[in-house]
Amino acid sequence: MTTLTAPPKTAPPAARPRTRSGTAKWKRRIPLLPALVFTIVVTQLPFVATLVISTFQWNILRPGQRHFVALSNFAFVFTDERLRTAVLNTVVLTASVVLVSVVLGLGLAILLDRRFVGRGLARTLLIAPFLVMPVASALLWKHAIYNPDYGLLNGTLNAVYRLFGASNGPTVDWVSSYPMPAVVISLVWQWTPFMMLILLAGLQAQPGDVLEAAKVDGASAMATFRHITLPHLRQYLELSILLGTIYVVQTFDAVYTITQGGPGSRTTNLPYEIYLTMFRKYEYGQAAAAGVVVVLGSIVIATFALRTIASLFREEVSR
């Protein structure tokens, strides 16, 4: 006769962890509220005030004639000849500085990625221009290098002329003769280390086994760079271009210090034109409208930059 046995008792299924209540989430966020309030007060309230001012026809020389004009100031921003020239100068200045800085930064990053004696000292010296204050950098280029009487460029030209038995060379006023290249070169000197740091980080994040496999397979250095290194650096190149564009498009120090927008408004970019509209023409509404346009353009560029940064983080996590 067989006996029936009861089936073994199984452990009850583990209860799912309870989700945090809304109160618990807010308790975690409360310590962040002071920083959030400070950020809103410092950044968002002035922007809202700028938006309000941009809807008024307001000249401080005629304080009693302030009146609401809706979007007329924005129409002025997109139709005024001086502002169109400033937009064109901003595009030329930003594109020139960013592209040249990226190319030079890539070359320097490739050199610094190699092992050689004094590499640490070389990195420190090459990063130094980025640590100089923008106004100090502009003053250095204007007086120590571009000055027609005692600047380094004319001094070097005179030395070369005397070396070949000729008298002193011609005195060139570099800022007046070549205003846009003068500003571009000074900004390239300042921003190339920034590009170099980003691209150097990308080179050092490159998998070493892939490079070793390419070397074993007989790939040349140029082929390795073109088919392996450059595709790996694509996102780092995008990031450096986007961040560089965000910073350079807001350049005011170099333009104001070196050329003051001249001669003939050939270097007047949008930030400097906004300054002239605000503090020379005293047109608060028009200056505010131009500032809003610049901010919105910067936000669009920053959105692409944040997406690139997020994709880089996702790529690092997936490794």
C-alpha positions as semicolon CSV with decimal commas, in nm:
position;residue;x (nm);y (nm);z (nm)
1;M;0,000;0,000;0,000
2;T;0,147;0,330;-0,106
3;T;0,133;0,634;0,112
4;L;0,060;0,976;-0,026
5;T;0,298;1,249;0,070
6;A;0,215;1,616;0,061
7;P;0,402;1,819;-0,196
8;P;0,690;2,024;-0,058
9;K;0,601;2,372;0,045
10;T;0,740;2,634;-0,188
11;A;0,858;2,967;-0,063
12;P;0,619;3,253;-0,136
13;P;0,731;3,478;-0,419
14;A;0,944;3,766;-0,310
15;A;0,748;4,081;-0,275
16;R;0,842;4,357;-0,517
17;P;1,019;4,647;-0,358
18;R;0,784;4,931;-0,302
19;T;0,838;5,234;-0,520
20;R;0,940;5,550;-0,346
21;S;0,655;5,775;-0,262
22;G;0,638;6,130;-0,388
23;T;0,724;6,256;-0,039
24;A;1,047;6,057;-0,030
25;K;1,147;6,187;-0,372
26;W;1,089;6,545;-0,266
27;K;1,292;6,488;0,051
28;R;1,586;6,395;-0,170
29;R;1,535;6,700;-0,388
30;I;1,496;6,956;-0,109
31;P;1,876;7,005;-0,063
32;L;1,895;7,099;-0,433
33;L;1,628;7,368;-0,410
34;P;1,861;7,653;-0,296
35;A;2,088;7,593;-0,597
36;L;1,784;7,575;-0,826
37;V;1,639;7,899;-0,687
38;F;1,977;8,071;-0,720
39;T;2,010;7,956;-1,082
40;I;1,661;8,080;-1,167
41;V;1,723;8,419;-1,004
42;V;2,062;8,467;-1,169
43;T;1,982;8,339;-1,520
44;Q;1,611;8,310;-1,592
45;L;1,476;8,629;-1,433
46;P;1,723;8,852;-1,625
47;F;1,632;8,669;-1,945
48;V;1,261;8,727;-1,880
49;A;1,335;9,095;-1,812
50;T;1,530;9,110;-2,141
51;L;1,233;8,958;-2,323
52;V;1,003;9,224;-2,176
53;I;1,242;9,507;-2,265
54;S;1,273;9,374;-2,622
55;T;0,904;9,447;-2,678
56;F;0,943;9,820;-2,602
57;Q;1,073;10,112;-2,803
58;W;1,298;10,250;-2,531
59;N;1,573;10,507;-2,568
60;I;1,716;10,639;-2,244
61;L;1,778;10,978;-2,406
62;R;1,399;11,006;-2,444
63;P;1,273;10,849;-2,119
64;G;0,918;10,974;-2,153
65;Q;0,863;10,817;-2,494
66;R;0,881;10,449;-2,400
67;H;0,599;10,248;-2,558
68;F;0,509;9,891;-2,645
69;V;0,598;9,782;-3,002
70;A;0,550;9,400;-2,980
71;L;0,793;9,229;-3,221
72;S;0,906;9,537;-3,413
73;N;1,251;9,528;-3,253
74;F;1,303;9,171;-3,374
75;A;1,204;9,280;-3,725
76;F;1,466;9,555;-3,694
77;V;1,728;9,301;-3,586
78;F;1,678;9,094;-3,901
79;T;1,653;9,391;-4,141
80;D;1,907;9,646;-4,013
81;E;2,217;9,667;-4,233
82;R;2,460;9,706;-3,941
83;L;2,318;9,400;-3,767
84;R;2,332;9,197;-4,089
85;T;2,698;9,294;-4,121
86;A;2,752;9,195;-3,757
87;V;2,587;8,856;-3,819
88;L;2,812;8,797;-4,122
89;N;3,122;8,898;-3,924
90;T;3,015;8,668;-3,641
91;V;2,979;8,373;-3,878
92;V;3,317;8,439;-4,042
93;L;3,494;8,493;-3,710
94;T;3,339;8,189;-3,541
95;A;3,388;7,950;-3,834
96;S;3,749;8,059;-3,890
97;V;3,850;8,032;-3,525
98;V;3,675;7,701;-3,461
99;L;3,795;7,523;-3,776
100;V;4,157;7,637;-3,749
101;S;4,165;7,561;-3,376
102;V;4,026;7,210;-3,432
103;V;4,284;7,131;-3,702
104;L;4,575;7,263;-3,495
105;G;4,438;7,101;-3,178
106;L;4,413;6,766;-3,356
107;G;4,773;6,788;-3,474
108;L;4,898;6,881;-3,127
109;A;4,688;6,608;-2,965
110;I;4,839;6,346;-3,197
111;L;5,189;6,467;-3,108
112;L;5,120;6,472;-2,734
113;D;4,967;6,126;-2,747
114;R;5,312;5,986;-2,825
115;R;5,571;5,912;-2,558
116;F;5,877;6,139;-2,555
117;V;6,103;6,306;-2,303
118;G;5,945;6,619;-2,155
119;R;5,591;6,534;-2,262
120;G;5,446;6,660;-1,933
121;L;5,624;6,996;-1,969
122;A;5,511;7,024;-2,332
123;R;5,148;6,962;-2,231
124;T;5,168;7,227;-1,960
125;L;5,315;7,487;-2,196
126;L;5,058;7,416;-2,467
127;I;4,767;7,442;-2,223
128;A;4,892;7,776;-2,085
129;P;4,729;8,005;-2,350
130;F;4,385;7,874;-2,251
131;L;4,449;7,978;-1,890
132;V;4,522;8,342;-1,979
133;M;4,238;8,586;-1,920
134;P;4,073;8,688;-2,251
135;V;4,138;9,059;-2,199
136;A;4,501;8,995;-2,105
137;S;4,541;8,775;-2,413
138;A;4,394;9,046;-2,638
139;L;4,619;9,313;-2,486
140;L;4,921;9,086;-2,533
141;W;4,850;9,040;-2,903
142;K;4,761;9,405;-2,962
143;H;5,066;9,562;-2,797
144;A;5,339;9,297;-2,781
145;I;5,285;9,144;-3,125
146;Y;5,078;9,367;-3,355
147;N;5,208;9,710;-3,250
148;P;5,364;9,877;-3,557
149;D;5,642;10,050;-3,357
150;Y;5,766;9,791;-3,110
151;G;5,563;9,476;-3,185
152;L;5,718;9,136;-3,237
153;L;5,598;9,096;-3,598
154;N;5,753;9,417;-3,730
155;G;6,064;9,358;-3,520
156;T;6,107;9,013;-3,677
157;L;6,055;9,152;-4,028
158;N;6,314;9,424;-3,968
159;A;6,562;9,166;-3,838
160;V;6,510;8,953;-4,151
161;Y;6,561;9,255;-4,378
162;R;6,885;9,349;-4,196
163;L;7,003;8,988;-4,217
164;F;7,000;9,013;-4,597
165;G;7,183;9,346;-4,593
166;A;6,881;9,571;-4,650
167;S;6,755;9,852;-4,436
168;N;6,461;9,817;-4,208
169;G;6,152;9,667;-4,366
170;P;5,822;9,847;-4,411
171;T;5,626;9,935;-4,099
172;V;5,296;9,747;-4,114
173;D;4,999;9,839;-3,897
174;W;4,865;9,485;-3,869
175;V;4,544;9,572;-3,687
176;S;4,440;9,841;-3,935
177;S;4,551;9,651;-4,246
178;Y;4,428;9,303;-4,148
179;P;4,167;9,348;-3,870
180;M;3,978;9,019;-3,907
181;P;4,291;8,797;-3,935
182;A;4,438;8,982;-3,636
183;V;4,138;8,891;-3,419
184;V;4,115;8,536;-3,559
185;I;4,482;8,459;-3,490
186;S;4,460;8,582;-3,131
187;L;4,150;8,370;-3,068
188;V;4,304;8,064;-3,236
189;W;4,603;8,096;-3,002
190;Q;4,365;8,104;-2,706
191;W;4,123;7,825;-2,808
192;T;4,357;7,569;-2,968
193;P;4,452;7,424;-2,624
194;F;4,082;7,371;-2,548
195;M;4,035;7,168;-2,867
196;M;4,359;6,983;-2,800
197;L;4,245;6,870;-2,455
198;I;3,917;6,727;-2,585
199;L;4,081;6,546;-2,877
200;L;4,367;6,420;-2,660
201;A;4,110;6,265;-2,425
202;G;3,953;6,097;-2,727
203;L;4,289;5,960;-2,844
204;Q;4,368;5,820;-2,500
205;A;4,025;5,653;-2,487
206;Q;4,102;5,464;-2,807
207;P;4,131;5,084;-2,755
208;G;4,496;4,981;-2,774
209;D;4,425;4,628;-2,896
210;V;4,262;4,763;-3,212
211;L;4,567;4,971;-3,294
212;E;4,794;4,676;-3,220
213;A;4,590;4,451;-3,449
214;A;4,611;4,706;-3,729
215;K;4,988;4,727;-3,682
216;V;5,022;4,348;-3,694
217;D;4,814;4,338;-4,013
218;G;5,060;4,575;-4,176
219;A;4,842;4,887;-4,190
220;S;5,036;5,208;-4,242
221;A;5,017;5,496;-3,996
222;M;4,810;5,702;-4,238
223;A;4,567;5,416;-4,305
224;T;4,532;5,350;-3,932
225;F;4,457;5,716;-3,866
226;R;4,209;5,743;-4,153
227;H;4,012;5,422;-4,099
228;I;4,040;5,368;-3,722
229;T;4,144;5,680;-3,530
230;L;3,944;5,939;-3,722
231;P;3,610;5,750;-3,700
232;H;3,676;5,701;-3,328
233;L;3,734;6,076;-3,287
234;R;3,418;6,176;-3,476
235;Q;3,211;6,246;-3,165
236;Y;3,502;6,422;-2,994
237;L;3,545;6,641;-3,301
238;E;3,173;6,720;-3,298
239;L;3,188;6,804;-2,928
240;S;3,489;7,034;-2,966
241;I;3,330;7,213;-3,265
242;L;2,997;7,262;-3,086
243;L;3,148;7,382;-2,758
244;G;3,396;7,603;-2,941
245;T;3,113;7,757;-3,142
246;I;2,912;7,830;-2,826
247;Y;3,205;8,013;-2,667
248;V;3,351;8,191;-2,972
249;V;3,016;8,324;-3,096
250;Q;2,998;8,524;-2,770
251;T;3,343;8,680;-2,814
252;F;3,354;9,040;-2,700
253;D;3,691;9,092;-2,530
254;A;3,916;9,040;-2,832
255;V;3,703;9,253;-3,068
256;Y;3,669;9,537;-2,818
257;T;4,036;9,535;-2,713
258;I;4,212;9,478;-3,045
259;T;4,000;9,652;-3,310
260;Q;3,693;9,803;-3,138
261;G;3,493;9,672;-3,433
262;G;3,686;9,864;-3,697
263;P;3,805;9,977;-3,927
264;G;3,477;10,023;-4,110
265;S;3,291;9,769;-3,891
266;R;3,492;9,488;-4,051
267;T;3,524;9,302;-3,720
268;T;3,202;9,412;-3,547
269;N;3,035;9,089;-3,435
270;L;2,695;9,052;-3,268
271;P;2,805;9,091;-2,902
272;Y;2,999;9,407;-2,988
273;E;2,712;9,544;-3,198
274;I;2,476;9,481;-2,904
275;Y;2,718;9,676;-2,684
276;L;2,719;9,966;-2,932
277;T;2,340;9,964;-2,956
278;M;2,306;9,962;-2,579
279;F;2,578;10,205;-2,467
280;R;2,634;10,426;-2,773
281;K;2,287;10,453;-2,929
282;Y;2,106;10,389;-2,597
283;E;1,841;10,180;-2,775
284;Y;1,756;9,939;-2,496
285;G;1,474;9,761;-2,681
286;Q;1,678;9,691;-2,995
287;A;1,978;9,573;-2,792
288;A;1,756;9,343;-2,586
289;A;1,601;9,194;-2,902
290;A;1,945;9,127;-3,052
291;G;2,055;8,969;-2,723
292;V;1,752;8,740;-2,725
293;V;1,835;8,628;-3,079
294;V;2,193;8,546;-2,976
295;V;2,076;8,353;-2,670
296;L;1,828;8,148;-2,872
297;G;2,095;8,066;-3,128
298;S;2,332;7,961;-2,849
299;I;2,060;7,739;-2,699
300;V;2,015;7,561;-3,033
301;I;2,390;7,496;-3,056
302;A;2,406;7,391;-2,690
303;T;2,127;7,137;-2,750
304;F;2,336;6,962;-3,013
305;A;2,639;6,977;-2,782
306;L;2,447;6,814;-2,496
307;R;2,325;6,538;-2,726
308;T;2,682;6,471;-2,833
309;I;2,799;6,461;-2,471
310;A;2,515;6,223;-2,381
311;S;2,608;5,991;-2,668
312;L;2,970;5,989;-2,548
313;F;2,860;5,890;-2,197
314;R;2,637;5,614;-2,334
315;E;2,927;5,483;-2,538
316;E;3,155;5,477;-2,233
317;V;2,892;5,295;-2,025
318;S;2,838;5,031;-2,293
319;R;3,208;4,936;-2,296
